[in-house]
Amino acid sequence: MFMHYSENSFRLFPTATCAVDFFFILSGFVLAHSYGARSDLTVGSFMLKRVIRLYPLLFLGTLIGLPWLFWMAAPYPQGVMKTAIAGLTNAVYLPYFGWRPPELGNLGSPEAYPINGPEWSLFFELAVNIIFLYLVRLSMKVNFWLAFGSLVFMLVLSLVMARAFGKSGVALPGGWDLMSFPVGFPRVIFGFSLGIAIYRMLDLESFRRIEPVFLQSAAGALVVSAVFVTMFTFAPGKGHAALLYLIQIAIFCPLFVVIGAKTAPCNAGLTRIIRLLGFLSYPIYCIHIPVKNETSLLFNYFALPTEVEPFAATFLTFVIAALAGKYLDIPVRRWLTATIRWRTVEFR
């Protein structure tokens, strides 16, 4: 969020795109912990559980972002109709590569989700969930090798896609636009396989006995947090961005998942803070770009000082995320879970 909100000003965390890979690795780890031992789930029932978990806030993000895109497209004859098509397409998780206002500046390789850009990662999150129950039954060693193979394939595919679009270098990090969209598949498989493998590794007796006392102290928590944030602050020189990205996702991201799994909060206050941030993280991710766009629209329309815009957008994002998480996401998911008989659904 801070990376996107500071794009036009002081540019915080320029390499924070690897946070998506951290999210994929963490998802594989958490889902392996939650469902790895479940033998009663079918692919269909598991997918329903994941849609119920992910969809309400994603749909909210689409609703928030639609007025901004309608406003941008209104001056063009086909604008309203094309925006409606984009909205319907994105609202059901599918990418839209059709027409969008030229002001968006990505006609050469359009974003997959013009209304809510980060939705591309949730598309791939849901896509890999289709094979998750098969991945989680593989051994630690097989998942490590699958992650390595996916990483190599992602690099090769990114080279191929960049050349196909007449670009030099590689289409990394990929998945968010037309040029790099196919790269998203090995990218998410890499993350999920690595997350599952890390979970299996930490479940070994030799790793269970390791108790990092320093990490469970307040000083340890501060050091780890500082190093984690620092990972996103490097601004690589020209030609080194892809190399730094690969180092981040292959070394630092999995390392921080391991550290987090072996670390316990040192006091009740820190526990409450961690729970609050965990509660807010997904709502913020789903709405931060639509809120940013709507805030920018209002600031431009009323000629408000642009220096204040990132702070206003940040404040609104936190408030809306908190309200949406408590009063929309939780009640809707409870209602859907009670209404849909997901246990009876099978997908073969």
NUZA-946753 format. One record per residue (C-alpha): residue in one letter; x, y, z. Coordinates in steps of 0.1 Angstrom, whole numbers, plus 5000, padded with zeros to 4 digits. Example, Ala and Ser with C-alpha at 12.3 -4.5 7.8 and 13.67 -1.06 7.14 Angstrom:
BEGIN
A512349555078/S513749895071/
! end
This chain:
BEGIN
M500050005000/F502750255010/M504650174977/H501550254956/Y500550564976/S503950724973/E504450654936/N504151024927/S506051174957/F508651024980/R508550664967/L508550444997/F509550074994/P510350064957/T510849694956/A507849594977/T506449394948/C508149084963/A505649114991/V503248934968/D505648634967/F505948655004/F502148635005/F502048334982/I504748145003/L502848235035/S499548125021/G501047785012/F502447755047/V499247855065/L496947645043/A499247345048/H498947395085/S495147435084/Y494247165058/G497346945053/A495946675076/R492346695063/S491346385044/D487646475042/L487946765018/T487246744981/V488646994956/G485147144953/S484547194990/F487947334995/M487547584966/L484147694980/K485847765014/R488547964996/V486048164975/I484048245007/R487248365024/L488548574995/Y485548704976/P483448944998/L486249205002/L487449154966/F483949244954/L483949544977/G487149664961/T485549634927/L482549834937/I484750114952/G486950124921/L484150124895/P483150494898/W486750604892/L486950404860/F483550524848/W484750884854/M487950824834/A486150654806/A483050884803/P484551124777/Y484950844752/P482050704731/Q482650344740/G483850424776/V480750344796/M480050014779/K483649894780/T483949994817/A480749794825/I482249494807/A485449544826/G483549564859/L481549254853/T484649064842/N486749164871/A483949114895/V483948734888/Y487748714892/L488548704855/P491148934838/Y490049204814/F492549304786/G490149514765/W489849884760/R490550124788/P491050504789/P494350614772/E495150814804/L495950494822/G499050464800/N499250084797/L497850024762/G500949834751/S500549574779/P497249654797/E496749554833/A494649244839/Y492449424865/P492049794856/I489549854884/N491549694912/G495049614901/P496149384930/E493249144921/W495548964897/S497348804927/L494048684941/F493248534907/F496448324909/E495848254946/L492448104937/A493847924906/V496547744926/N493947644952/I492547404925/I495647184928/F496547264965/L495146944979/Y497446754955/L500446974964/V499946935001/R500046554998/L503546564982/S506646525003/M508746805015/K511546714991/V509146704961/N507747044970/F511247194973/W512047054938/L508747174924/A509447524938/F512947524922/G511547404889/S508847664889/L511347934896/V513447834866/F510447804844/M509248154856/L512548304846/V512548134812/L508948224805/S509548584815/L512348604789/V510148464762/M507148694770/A509449004771/R510848914736/A507348844723/F506349204732/G509549344718/K511049434752/S514549374765/G515249204798/V512648994816/A508949034824/L509649014862/P507849034885/G505048904864/G501348824864/W499749164866/D499549264829/L499049114794/M502749074787/S503648894820/F500248734828/P501348374820/V504348424843/G501848444872/F501248064871/P504847944878/R505148244902/V502248124924/I503247754922/F506747854933/G505348034963/F502847774974/S505147474969/L507847654989/G505447745016/I504247385019/A507847255019/I508847495047/Y505847385068/R506947015063/M510547105071/L509547285104/D507446985113/L510546765115/E511646675150/S515046835145/F513447175137/R510847145164/R513547145191/I514947485179/E513847765202/P515148105190/V515048285224/F516248615210/L513548625184/Q510948595211/S512148905229/A511149265222/A514649345208/G514449045185/A511049145172/L512349495165/V515449365147/V513449115125/S510849385117/A513649635107/V515349385085/F512049285069/V511149645061/T514649705048/M514149425023/F511649645004/T513749965005/F516549884981/A516450074949/P518449864924/G520350024895/K519349974859/G519649614849/H519749474885/A516049484894/A515349124882/L518348994901/L517349164933/Y513849034929/L515048674925/I517248704956/Q514348844976/I511848574967/A514348284968/I516148375000/F514748655021/C510948585017/P511148215027/L513648305055/F511148545071/V508448285069/V510748045089/I511548325114/G507948415118/A506948055123/K509548005151/T508748335168/A506148395196/P504948735207/C506848845239/N503849015256/A500149065255/G500349415240/L502449295210/T500049005206/R497149255202/I499049465177/I499949165156/R496349045156/L495049385146/L497549405118/G496649055107/F492949145107/L493549465087/S496049315062/Y493549145038/P490949425037/I493749685031/Y495049475002/C491649444986/I490649814987/H493850024988/I494150084950/P490450164945/V490550404976/K493750554962/N492150614928/E488950764943/T490950984966/S493051114936/L489851174917/L488351384945/F491551574950/N491851664913/Y488151764911/F488251994941/A491852114934/L493052004968/P496852014976/T498451694962/E500951684991/V498151575014/E496651314991/P498751015002/F498051075038/A494351125032/A494250805011/T496150615039/F493750735066/L490650645045/T492050305037/F492650215073/V489150335083/I487350165055/A489349845059/A488549825096/L484849885090/A484649645061/G486449375079/K484249385109/Y480849475095/L481049325060/D483649055056/I483048855088/P479148865087/V479048785050/R481448495053/R479448355083/W476248375063/L477748215033/T479247935053/A475947865070/T473947895038/I476047695013/R476447325021/W480047325010/R480746975025/T478546814999/V480146964969/E482446754948/F484746844920/R486346564900/
! end
